[in-house]
Amino acid sequence: MKYEIKGNYFNGEFHYPITSGPQAVEHYIKRECPADIETMLWSMPIEYRDIPEVLESASHGFSFWRKLSTEERINFLKRYQEELIAKKDDIAEAISMESGKPLWEAYTEAGALVAKVDVTINDSLPRIKDKHFDEIMPGTQGHIFYKPLGPCAIIGPFNFPCHLANGQILSALISGNSIIFKPSEKTAYSGQILIECFHQAGFPKGVINLVQGDGESARRIIRDKSVKGVFFTGSKEVGLKILNETHQDLSKLVSLELGGKNPAIVHSDANLENALHELLKGSFMTTGQRCTSTSLVVIHDTLVDEFVDRFHKLSKKLIIDHPIIHDEEPFMGPLVDKRAVDSYLLFMGMAKREGLEEIMRGKQLEKKRRGYYVTPSIHLAKGWSDESHFLSSEIFGPNCTIIPYSDFDEAIAISNKTEYGLAAGLFTKDQSLYQTAIRDLDIGLVNLNRSTVGASSKLPFGGVKNSGNYRPAAVSTVDACVYQMASLELHKDDPVSLDTIKGIKN
């Protein structure tokens, strides 16, 4: 095995499950490298029996951590940031090997971890600064205090195994919560490295906790009464399961970052060179495994032929290979696992059955090292169809479907058709069309002359409809890590008379 999984982390140390004798664990997860399935990355025992101790650890950690000053918490986060810098190479390699994304892209994610500490301190923290109001009522001062929720469960995704969880963890910590991190079972080692960085930074016992496991592990954590915040990034289907498990517990705050079927509108006056450049990245970066990947190009009918021809030629030039060991640096690595490949190919067949024109066929690739490699795919639709499952589904693979339009209102209508509402792009020189898109698109992120990928951590990140539940991430994550307490404070030494109270006998 290339990597060692150390087990669950609680009470300030890793606990490896018992693997022999009558108390031995029965369930294991094994992970192969998606870029080379002959390389086994790790074998991980699943220990459900640790979960009560993890929950108790997080409760004890919260009781201590919540009492620290903001300055003390910041000092701990700064030490964690130093550990991230020291382990940057290890983090990038682990992300590449487990998720399959090219090393250059994994280094971008590793760098974002470091930068996120500063964003959390400088941009998120001011959002929850206590507020005070003099003379809010006669002789009375008013206050708003932002108080932590309690132990928070962070359930991470595989596509950004460190960056997305890191942002939620840091927001929970800066506001005074303890955390229980459950990484994706596909990227368990990347998640472990994050926890090792917190450990090396000297965080107090119980503040940081880790559970390695499957969906059942997550279910047992989020159902517990002691867990007050649940943060999940992943598919709509799993998000609905989380709501089903938690919706009757009114003491829990649940924050969901879910999928997308993201449109980019290319108007007749667009800079086509820029649109091609941005949409190539938006559609196929991370092998299409981003919730913000550009899925639909809604393009003015005067540009369709030229765009299709040039986009197809560019897509055929993309290098697809092992993320680390290669002759030429790749743009795309493999999909994350065999299930992802099977799903992708299933959608290719669906497009054919539904009558979409196949511009570039999505197929599995055979490389020097056997892995889950596929080619990008491009389809052309005659128009939107409410009956099309292919047009409305999140594929989570490198697919782009082009739909022509003649009127801008039609483009807006097409873009709003899907059940998702995460990200959109608009390519035009006309500022008034941008303002119309801002007004009329039912979507959480709308970019002008940029692709749908590459969000800023200093802005909110989240969607509407089935893309989330109105608790955006990035700079706004911290808003869901606290509740507001109001207080009226009387400072008045004047004599008090019961005569001021009506209905009392003299």
N, C-alpha and C positions, 0 to 999 in steps of 0.2 A: 504494500500500500504506500502511496506517495505521501499521504498526510495522516496525522493522528488526530482522531476525535477524542477529546478529553472527558466527554460526558456533560452532565448538567452543572451549572455554576450557581451556587447559593451559599449564604453565610460566609462570603469572601473567599471561596475556593471551589475548584472543580471536584466533582464526585463521579468517578467512573463506576458504572453499574457492575453488579456481581454477574460474572459470565460463566461460572461453573458451580456445580452442586445443586441442591434442591431449590435454592433461592435465585438461580440464574435467570436472567432475562430470556424471554422467548422470541422477541421480535427484533429483527435487524433490518436496517436499510443499507444497501450498498450502492455506491456511486461510481460510475465509470465516467471518464472524460468524454464529453460529447464530440470532441474533435478527433479522438482516437480511442475507440471503445476497447482496445486492447490494454489501455492504461487504467488500472483501478486506482481511484483516488483515495477512497476510505471505506471502511465498514463501520456502521454506527448502531450500537444497541439502543433500543427504545425502552426507557425505564419510567413507566407511569407512577410507580410507587414513590418517586422523589417529589411529585408535584405538591402534596400537602406541605412538605418541608420548604419547597420553593415559595409557596404562598405565605407561609409563616415568616420566612426570611424577608420577603418584600414588605410585609407589614411592619416588622421591627425596623427595617431600613427607613421606611417612610416616617416612623415616629421620631427618628433622630434627624433625618435629612431636612424635614420640613421646618425644623427649629433653627437651622443655620441661616446666617445672613446671606443676602444676595452676593455680597463680595466674596464670602467663603465658597459659595457654590461656583462662582466664576473662576476662582483659583483652581479648583479641582478640574474644571473644564479645560483650562489652559494647560494643565499637566497632561490631560488626555490628548490634547492637540499635539503636544510634543511627542507623545508615543505614536500618534498617527504618522507624523513626519518621519520618525525613525523606522517605521515598518512599512513605508509607502511601497517599496519594491515587493515585499511579501504579499501585501494586500492586492496589488495589481495582478501578480501572478495567480493568486488564488481565484480572483474573479474571472480571469481568462480561462483557467483550467476547468472551473466548475460550470460557468455559464456559457462559455464558448465565444464570448465577445473578444475581438482583436485586442492585443496588448496595448496598442496606442489608446484605444477607447477605455480600457480598464485603468490605465494611468490617469485618464481624465476623471474617472469616478473616484480614484484614490485621492486626487488633488482636491476634488469637491468636498471630501470629508473634512479636510483641514480647513478649507475656506468656510465651511458651514458653522464651525465653532464661532468664528468672528461674526458671521451674519446673525447667529442666534443671540449673541451678546449685544451687538450694536443695533440690530434692526428688529428682532423679535421681542426682546426684553422690554423695550420702552412701551410696547403695546399693553403690557400688564402692570405698568407702574401705578401704584396707589394714587388716588386723586383726593384732593381736599378742597373744601369750599367754605370760606369764611362767611358768617352771617347768612347761611342758607335759609335760616328762620331767625326771628329775633333772639339774640343772645345764644345762638346755637351754631355750631360748626358741623358740616356734613362731610362724610368720608365714603369712598369706595375702596374696599380692600379686595385684592385678587388673591384667592386662596387655592392651594393645590387640591386636587381631587382625592388622591390616595395612590395606591399601587396601580400602575398602568401596564397593560399587556400590549406589546408591539409585535404584530404578526407580519413578517417581512416577505417580500416577493423575491423571485429568482433573477429577474432581469436587471435590477439594480440592487444586488443583495446587501450592499453596505450603505450606499448613499441615501436611499429612501428611508430605511430604518434609522439611520444615523440622525436624520433631521427630526424624526419623531421622538427618538430617545433624548436628544439634546433639549428639545422644547419641553418635554416632560420634566427633565432634571432641573433646568434653570428655574422652573416655576415651583419646585419643591416636592415633586413626586418621585417615588421609587419606580423602577421598571422591571418587567419580566419580558425578555426578548425571546421570541420563538421564530428563528430563521426558517426560510423555505428548506424543506428536506432535500432539495436539489443543490443547495449552496450552504450546507451546514458549516463547512470549514471557514468560508469567508465570514460568516457570522461569529464564529468562535474567535477569529483574530480581533474583531471589534471588542469583544468582551475581555480578551487578554490585554488590550490597550487600556481599558478602564481599570483592570486589576493592577497593572503596572503603574498606573497613575495614582494608586493608593486610595481609591474610593472606599468610604466606610462600609463595613459589612452590611449586607442586605439591601443596599441602595441599588446595586446592579445584580440582576439575576438572568440566567439563561436556561431555557428548556429546549433540548434538541429532540425532535420527534416528528410525528405525522399530524394529520388533521385531528385525530383523537386527543393528542396532547394539547393542542390549542383549545379544543372544546372544553376539556376539563379545567383549563385555566380561566377562560372567559366566563364560565358559568359560576365560578366561585363568588360569593358575596363580598369578599374582601377586595376584589378587583373593581376599581371605580372608573377606569378609562380603558377603552379598547380601540386600538388603532390598527387598521388593516389596509394593505395595499394588494390588489389582485383582481380576480375576475368577479363579474356580477354574480355568478352562480354561488361562489363561496361567500360573497358579501351578504347575499340573502340568507344563507345558512347561519351566519353570525347574528343577523337580526332575529332570526327565528329562535336562536338560543338565548338571546339577551333581552328581547323587547318587553318582557314582563317584569324586568328588574329596573324600576325607575331610578335607582341609585347609580346606574351606569351611564356614562357618556360614550357613545359609539361613533367613531369617525371612520368613514369608508372612502377610500380612493380606488375607483373601479375602472372599468374598461372604456374604450372609445371606438368610434367608427368615424374617423376624422376627415372632414372635407377641406379641400383647398380650391378656392374659386379663382380661375385665371380669366380675367376680363380681356376684352378685345384690344385694349391699349397697354397691356402688360409688357414689361421688359422681359421678353421670352428667354433671353440668356440667363437672367437672374432666376426666373421661375424654374427653368430646367435644373439649374444648379441646386436650388433649395429643395425641389421636390424629389430629386434623386436621393438626397440625404434623408429627407423626411419620410420617404416610402421604405427605404431599404437599410438604413443604418440600424445596427443591432439586430440584423436579419429580420427586421420588421417586428421585433419583440419589444415594442414600446407601447404603452397605452396611448401615447400621443402620436404614433406613426400615422403618416398621411395615407389614408385608405382610398379616398375618392378624390379624383381631380375633376372638378366641375368646370368645364372649359367652354369659352365662347365658340360657337360653331365655325366662325371664320378662322380659328387657329387650330382646329382639331387635327387636320392632316399633317401639318408641319410639326406640331407638338408630338404626335404619336410617332412619327418617323424618327425625329431626333432623340426623343426619350428612349425609344427602343434601342437605337444605336449606342447611346451612352450606357444603358443598363447591361448590354452585352459585354462592355469593357470592364465591369466590376470584377475584381479579383476575389475569389472565394477560396479560403484555405484555412489551415490550422492557425489558431490565433497567436501562437508563439513560435512554432517550428515551421518555417516556410522558406521558399526561395524568394518570393516577392511579398512585400507587406500587404496583407489582405484588407479589403474594405469590409467584407463580411466573413464571419465564422460560421459554424454550424447552428442549427436549431438546438434547443436545450436537451431534447431527448427523443426517443423513438415515438412516443405518443404525440409529440409536437409535429413530427414529420408525417405521421399517419393522418393527423387532423388537417394539415396543410394540403396533402394530396387528395383528401376527401373533398375539400373545397374546390380543388381544381376540377374534379369530376362534376361537382355541382354546377360550376359555371358553364361547363359544356352542355349539361342537361337543360339548363335554363336558357340556352341560346345566346350567351355572350360571345363576342368575337375574341378569339385567342390571338393576341399580338405576340406575346412571349410566353412559352409554356413553362409552368412551374414543375420541376421534376427533381427527383433525388439524384445526387451526384456521387460518382465513385472517385475517390481521391487516393493518393498514395497511402495515406493513413485512413482506415475506415472510420467514418463518423457520420453524424446526422446532417450532412450537407445537402442543401437544395439550391436551385436557381431562383432568381426573382421571377415573378410572373406579372404580366400586364394584360388587362382585359379592356375591351371597348364595348360599352352598352349603348343601345340606340336611345335610351332615355331611362328615367326612373320607373321602376315597377314596384308597386306595393306588395305584389305577390312574390317578389324575388327574395329568397332567403339569403342568397349569396351577397346581394347588395347591402343588406341590412346587418349582417353578422360581423362580429369582430373575429378576424381570421388569425391574428397574432403570428403572422409570418410575412415574408417579403412580397406582398401583393399590392398592386395599384390598379384601380379600375377607373377608367375615364368615361365621363358622361357629358355629352354636349348640351349647351343651352343657347337660347337666342336672346332672352330678356333677363335683366339682372334680378327682377323679382322671382323669376323661375329658378335662378341659381340659389337664391336665399331659401326658397321653398324646398328644393332638393336637399340642401345642406341640413335642413331641420327635420327631414323625414325619418331618420333613424331613431332608435330608442335611446341613443347615447347623446351626450352633450359635453364633451370634454374640450377639444381643441379644434380650431379652424384657422386657415390662412386665406388671405385675399391678396391677389396680385393685380395692381392697378395704379395708374398715376392720378386717378380722380379721388380727391380727398372726400368729396361728398358721398361717394359709394362706400368708402371706409366708415363714415359716420352712419350710413344706412345699415351696414353690416353690424356695427356695434349695437345699434338699436334693435335690430330684428332677429339676429341669430340667437337661438336658445343654447348658448355654449359658454363654458367658463373661461376659455382663453381664445382671444381672436387676435391674430398677428397680421400686420400689413407688410407685404413684400418679404416675408420670412416664412419658413416652413412651420409646420405644427410642432416640431421637436425643438429641444434646446431652451427650456424655460429658465427664468431667472429666480434664484433663491430669495431675492429681495421683494418678490411679488407673490401674491396668492397663487396657489396651484390647485385646481380642482374643477370638477364639472357639475352639471345638472342632469336631470332625468336619471337614467340608469348608470351615470358615470360617477355618482357620489351622493352624499346626503347633506350637502350644504355646509361642510366643514372643510374648507380648502386647506391644503398643506403648504409647504415652503414657509414663507415668513409668517403665515397665518396659523400654522399648526399650534402655536402657543396659546391661541385663543380657546382651543378646545382642551387645554390642560389645566384650566382654572375655572372656578366659579366666582361670582361677584357677591361680596357681602357689603351691604349698606349700613351706615351707622350715623346716628345723630348724637352729638356731644354737647351737653348743656354746660355753659360756664357763666352762671348768673347768680350773684350773691344777694340779690334784692330779697326783701322779706316776702314770704309766700303766704297767701291768704286763701282759706277754703272758700271764701266768698266768690272767688272766680269760677268755681265749679257750680253750674246750675243744677238744681234739683236736690240740694242739701239744706236741711232745716237749720236755722240759726240757733 
